[in-house]
Structure formats: C-alpha cells, structure tokens
Amino acid sequence: MDLSDHLLQIASRIPSQLPHLLTEEATKNALVLPFLNGLGYNVFDPTEVVPEFIADVGTKKGEKVDYVIMRDGKPALLIECKPVGSKLHINHASQLFRYFSVTDARFAILTNGTDYQFYTDIEAPNKMDEKPFFEFSMLSLDQRAIEELRKFSKSAFDVGRILTTASELKYKKQIQALLSKELEAPSDDLVRHFAKQVYGGTYTLAVKTQFTQLVGDTFKEFIKDRVTQRIQSALDGNIGAPASTSITPTETRASNNSPVGEEDVVTTSEETEAFHIVRAILSKHVQPVRVVMRDTKSYCGVLLDDNNRKPICRLRFNYSQKYIGLFDAEKNEEKFPLNVPLDIFKFEERLVEAVANYENPNSKTTEAGEIVKAESA
C-alpha cells in the first residue's frame, strides 16, 4: 500500500479514537506507533524503533526520549510524545535538545499524536533549532504534507536530501507568517515603503494613516483578483461541460491515456489527494492496485480495474465548489459538494457499495461499510 493510503487511513480513524485517548501511553499506541508503521518502520523491531531510548547527558542520568528511529545502528530520528490535545511548545522539547547534541541524530519530532513538528540544526551545527522546519496535522492532512513525509519514510530516508529542503521549508513558513501578519495589519515599515514610491509629498501622520488603510485594502483586493482570475481560467477551460447530474458512465472523454486534448488535461494535487483517499477507503475491500485514476478535461474519474464500465466516483474539482459524483446500481451519477478532499470519508458506504455492485451484483453493504453477500430468495 502506498504511503498516502497508509496515512490517510490513519487520519480517517483519529476522530473516533480521540475521546478514548486519555493518557500519553494511549496516544503513543493508537496514533504515534501507527504513524511510524505507516512510514515503513517496524515498530516491533527494537533494532529499528527503540522505545524509551536512554543517552546519559552530563548530570542528567537515565533520562529517556520516547522513541528513536535507528539507521545503520545509529540514532537518526528522535521522537518525543505528549498526550493528545496538548499544545506543542518548544518548552516540551527539553529532552530532544539534550539528546540532539549527544547523538548522531540530525532530526527530531515533537508530537501529540495529531500535530507533528520536525526539527533539525539549520541555525547552528549539532544544536537543535528552536523553531521547526516542517509541521503538519493529521486532522488536516494534505498531499503536500504527505510528499514531505515521504522523505522520512524508511525506503526514502536520506539525510542530505532532507537537509537541502529543510531550510527552504522553514524560512518559507516564517515568510508566509509575516505576509499573513502584514495582510491583516500592515506594519509602519511596509506602509512607508509603498507610500514613498507613490506619494510625492511629505510623509505626515495623516498620510501614514491614509496609506495604512490603502495598503491593507490593496493587498486584499490584489489577492482576491488573483483568485478570481484562477477560477475564471478554470471555468473558461470547461465551457460546454455538461450541467446534468445524471451522466452515462460509458461516455468517452479526452483522458491522460488518450491523444485527444492530452496536453490540456492537468491533474491537480487536490485531485491526487482525493484519489488516494478513495483508494485508502476501498483498500479494505479490493486490492489498491485495482483502483485507478483516469483524468479528463471535465472531471477526474476513479475506476475499478481501469474499466470505463466500472466507475467508482468522479471528482469534479474544476469549479469553485468541488463535488464528488457517486453512482447507484444503475450507474446514475449523483453529485455531492465537498469543502476539502477529506470530506470524502463521509461517503465511505457509497464508495464501497459501488465496488460491491461490480464484484457481486447480489451483494450489499452493512452500516459499517462491509460487503456481504445477499441471501438468495
């Protein structure tokens, strides 16, 4: 199973698990260990994943870090866990700071089971930075985070490769935070910078007040215009797309496997993320390799066995409002709105039912989403 499928399956279970995770140990067992296993590490092999790792530091004897990932017999990744729901703060990482300086590990993770912060030593060699270079939440997992996590998987782990992008990730995040802050309340320096370039008079307090409002409003209008342009561009590329919610699944369109209009078909990261969610949901019922994505100009189709006559769903993400198209036993499509790709987990029963219709026409699905064979009359 692909890394995306593993992580999305874990993410889908978290909301129902949270009320039962009352201790740090419960958090480790239910959330952290499955996460490490999803990255490809054998959590039952003490030569690969070491729990309660001890490395005496000065006068601090017998202190432990919760887990250490070993590579070639040496610590590569330190992991400190906190109870689920805890607010992660650098003050919670005292053991990581100490262990980072006395082991060969170049990376450390601070986590509460849902939120993960990744650290390294960008600022000073062999000294863990006070700010993470990468962080994400399993409760809002997206394809971009999954691709970053792929670098930490057992099969792809490469210290040099991760370090080459770590500083870029860290500083981009900080710049984005500054831009967000400036967007909400432009700083005096930024206002002065723009005012002096467009205003020829004396920069008085009244001018500063006027331009503070102007700069803030202009930023927001600029972003709004860019978003509108992107949406309009997507709409212009789909003029003539059918508006009906009932579409025969056997109709043919230009796809990535077809020479007709091939250069116009672009699979977005959200479509890829949504496809992996669908495949993760169905992996309990069919081999994941049988669930195939076929993109077209009007929608991104998910098929069983790459067969046009076996549509599982259609991802209609080319408009400002995203939809998932689901099929009944007669292959009629019904569209449902989505806010984010993770909303697809709400339609697990319908997706399983679609597959069941092709695997066994007489089958049905239970409320738990399991496929069972219907009894003959």
GIRATA-V742655 format. One record per backbone hydrogen bond with DSSP energy under -1.0 kcal/mol. CO is the residue of the C=O (numbers start at 1). NH is the residue of the N-H. If there is no record, write none. Layout:
{{CO & NH} {CO & NH}}
//
This chain:
{{2 & 6} {3 & 7} {4 & 8} {5 & 9} {6 & 10} {7 & 11} {8 & 12} {9 & 13} {13 & 17} {14 & 18} {17 & 20} {18 & 21} {20 & 22} {23 & 27} {24 & 28} {25 & 29} {26 & 30} {27 & 31} {27 & 32} {28 & 33} {31 & 35} {32 & 36} {33 & 37} {34 & 38} {35 & 39} {36 & 41} {37 & 40} {39 & 154} {41 & 43} {42 & 45} {45 & 48} {45 & 49} {48 & 70} {50 & 68} {53 & 65} {57 & 60} {59 & 61} {60 & 57} {65 & 53} {66 & 52} {67 & 79} {68 & 50} {69 & 76} {69 & 77} {71 & 74} {74 & 71} {77 & 69} {78 & 109} {79 & 67} {80 & 111} {83 & 86} {89 & 92} {90 & 93} {93 & 97} {94 & 98} {95 & 99} {96 & 100} {97 & 101} {99 & 103} {107 & 78} {108 & 119} {109 & 80} {110 & 117} {111 & 82} {114 & 138} {115 & 112} {116 & 136} {117 & 110} {118 & 133} {118 & 134} {119 & 108} {120 & 129} {124 & 127} {134 & 118} {136 & 116} {137 & 140} {142 & 146} {143 & 147} {144 & 148} {145 & 149} {146 & 150} {149 & 152} {150 & 153} {153 & 157} {158 & 162} {159 & 163} {160 & 164} {162 & 166} {165 & 169} {166 & 170} {167 & 171} {168 & 172} {169 & 173} {170 & 174} {171 & 175} {172 & 176} {173 & 177} {174 & 178} {175 & 179} {176 & 180} {177 & 181} {178 & 182} {179 & 183} {180 & 184} {181 & 185} {187 & 191} {188 & 192} {189 & 193} {190 & 194} {191 & 195} {192 & 196} {194 & 198} {195 & 199} {202 & 204} {204 & 208} {205 & 209} {206 & 210} {207 & 211} {208 & 212} {209 & 213} {210 & 214} {211 & 215} {212 & 216} {213 & 217} {214 & 218} {215 & 219} {216 & 220} {217 & 221} {218 & 222} {219 & 223} {220 & 224} {221 & 225} {222 & 226} {223 & 227} {224 & 228} {225 & 229} {226 & 230} {227 & 231} {228 & 232} {229 & 233} {230 & 234} {231 & 235} {232 & 236} {233 & 237} {235 & 238} {238 & 241} {248 & 251} {255 & 258} {261 & 264} {262 & 265} {268 & 272} {269 & 273} {270 & 274} {271 & 275} {272 & 276} {273 & 277} {274 & 278} {275 & 279} {276 & 280} {277 & 281} {278 & 282} {279 & 283} {282 & 285} {282 & 286} {287 & 290} {288 & 291} {290 & 305} {292 & 303} {294 & 301} {295 & 256} {299 & 296} {300 & 315} {301 & 294} {302 & 312} {302 & 313} {303 & 292} {304 & 307} {307 & 310} {310 & 304} {313 & 302} {314 & 325} {315 & 300} {315 & 317} {316 & 323} {322 & 338} {323 & 316} {324 & 336} {325 & 314} {326 & 334} {328 & 331} {332 & 328} {334 & 326} {336 & 324} {340 & 343} {341 & 344} {342 & 345} {343 & 346} {344 & 347} {345 & 348} {347 & 351} {348 & 352} {349 & 353} {350 & 354} {351 & 355} {352 & 356} {353 & 357} {355 & 359} {356 & 360} {360 & 363} {362 & 374} {364 & 372} {366 & 369} {370 & 366} {372 & 364}}
//
